[in-house]
Amino acid sequence: MSSATETLLHVVAIGVGATAVMDIWGALQSRLFGARPMSYALVGRWLAHMLLRGRVRHDAIAAAPPVRGEHAVGWIAHYVIGIAFAAVLVVLWGIDWARSPSLAPALIVGIATVVFPFLILQPAFGLGVAAARAPNPNQARLRSLLTHTVFGLGLYVVARLIELLHS
């Protein structure tokens, strides 16, 4: 297997796995604490409005007209973004990190990804920078930070599982 193929397979597996870990975390929060899970349909709606209508920012994305296929678009985008973040990790720390992962780089990348909801998604959804206009901004910020920390842990755990399977 070529090193490019190996790298691509690692990146896709780690990204998909870490994103699934994040989704499991969201489901647990919902069941244990009654927290409303992230609606990836709204991500799909936002992407569709942006790409098809040129509208990037909404006063409230939930009030924007629904778009056919928004659920699928949102979920696909969610996993593609997870793969992209895994690619960033492997590009920054190299394929050797994927072959023998350590926790710190995964946490650094996972936690750093919180800038995307804070600076892009939440403002575009009408919540303001770092959810400043959310009903409870500090709770929203903490949930985002915890979710992205869990994503970072997922990057590490999935990479370790792959390493163990290859041993």
C-alpha positions in Angstrom: 0.0 0.0 0.0 1.4 3.4 -0.9 2.0 5.9 1.8 -0.6 8.3 0.3 -3.2 5.6 0.4 -2.3 4.7 3.9 -2.5 8.3 5.0 -5.9 8.8 3.3 -7.3 5.6 4.9 -6.0 6.7 8.3 -7.5 10.2 7.9 -10.9 9.0 6.8 -11.1 6.3 9.5 -10.0 8.7 12.3 -12.2 11.5 11.1 -15.3 9.3 10.7 -14.6 7.6 14.0 -14.0 10.8 16.0 -17.1 12.4 14.5 -19.1 9.3 15.6 -17.7 9.6 19.1 -18.8 13.2 19.2 -22.3 12.1 18.0 -22.5 9.5 20.8 -21.5 12.2 23.3 -24.4 14.4 21.9 -26.8 11.5 22.3 -25.6 10.8 25.9 -26.1 14.5 26.8 -29.6 14.4 25.4 -30.6 11.3 27.3 -28.8 12.0 30.6 -29.3 15.7 30.8 -32.1 16.5 28.4 -29.8 18.7 26.4 -31.1 19.5 22.9 -28.8 17.8 20.4 -27.3 19.7 17.5 -29.6 19.7 14.5 -27.5 18.8 11.5 -30.5 19.5 9.3 -30.0 23.2 10.2 -26.4 22.8 9.0 -27.7 21.4 5.8 -30.3 24.2 5.6 -27.5 26.8 6.1 -25.2 25.3 3.5 -28.1 25.1 1.0 -29.1 28.7 1.5 -25.5 29.8 1.3 -24.7 27.7 -1.9 -28.0 28.1 -3.7 -29.2 31.5 -2.6 -25.9 33.2 -1.5 -27.3 33.9 2.0 -24.6 33.3 4.6 -26.1 34.9 7.7 -29.6 34.4 9.1 -31.4 36.1 12.0 -32.5 32.6 13.0 -31.6 29.6 10.9 -34.5 27.6 12.3 -36.9 30.2 10.8 -35.3 30.1 7.4 -37.4 28.1 4.8 -36.5 24.4 4.9 -34.6 23.0 2.0 -35.2 19.6 0.4 -32.5 17.2 1.5 -31.2 19.4 4.3 -30.9 16.4 6.7 -28.7 14.5 4.4 -26.6 17.5 3.4 -26.1 18.4 7.1 -25.0 14.9 8.1 -22.7 14.5 5.2 -21.2 17.9 5.8 -20.7 17.0 9.5 -18.7 13.9 8.7 -16.7 15.6 5.9 -15.7 18.3 8.3 -14.7 15.7 10.8 -12.5 14.0 8.2 -11.0 17.4 7.3 -10.1 18.1 10.9 -8.5 14.7 11.1 -6.5 15.6 8.0 -5.3 18.8 9.7 -4.1 16.7 12.6 -2.2 14.2 10.4 -0.8 17.1 8.2 0.5 18.9 11.3 1.8 15.9 13.2 2.5 13.5 10.3 1.5 10.0 9.5 3.8 8.8 12.3 1.3 10.3 14.7 -1.5 8.2 13.2 0.7 5.1 13.4 1.5 5.8 17.0 -0.9 8.4 18.4 -0.5 10.5 21.5 -3.2 12.4 23.3 -1.9 16.0 23.3 -2.0 16.6 19.5 -5.5 15.2 19.2 -6.7 17.3 22.1 -5.0 20.4 20.6 -6.7 19.9 17.3 -10.1 19.0 18.8 -10.2 21.9 21.1 -8.9 24.3 18.4 -11.9 23.3 16.2 -14.2 25.1 18.6 -13.3 28.3 16.8 -15.4 27.2 13.8 -18.8 27.1 15.6 -17.8 30.2 17.6 -16.7 32.3 14.6 -18.6 30.8 11.7 -21.6 28.6 12.5 -23.1 30.4 15.5 -22.9 33.9 13.9 -24.3 32.5 10.6 -27.2 30.9 12.5 -28.1 34.2 14.1 -26.6 33.3 17.5 -23.8 35.9 17.4 -20.0 35.3 17.9 -19.5 32.5 20.4 -23.3 32.2 20.9 -23.5 35.7 22.4 -27.2 36.0 21.5 -28.1 32.5 22.6 -30.6 32.2 25.5 -27.8 31.0 27.8 -24.5 32.0 26.1 -22.1 30.6 28.7 -23.9 27.2 28.6 -23.8 27.2 24.8 -20.1 28.0 24.9 -19.3 25.3 27.5 -21.3 22.7 25.5 -19.4 23.6 22.3 -16.0 23.4 24.1 -16.9 20.1 25.7 -18.2 18.7 22.4 -15.0 19.6 20.6 -12.9 18.3 23.4 -14.7 15.0 23.1 -14.0 15.2 19.4 -10.3 15.5 20.2 -10.5 12.5 22.5 -12.2 10.7 19.7 -9.4 11.5 17.3 -7.0 9.9 19.8 -9.1 6.9 20.8 -9.9 6.0 17.2 -6.3 6.3 16.1 -5.3 4.1 19.0 -7.9 1.5 18.1 -6.5 1.5 14.5 -3.0 1.2 15.9 -4.1 -1.8 18.0 -5.8 -3.5 15.1 -2.6 -3.2 13.0 -0.4 -4.6 15.8 
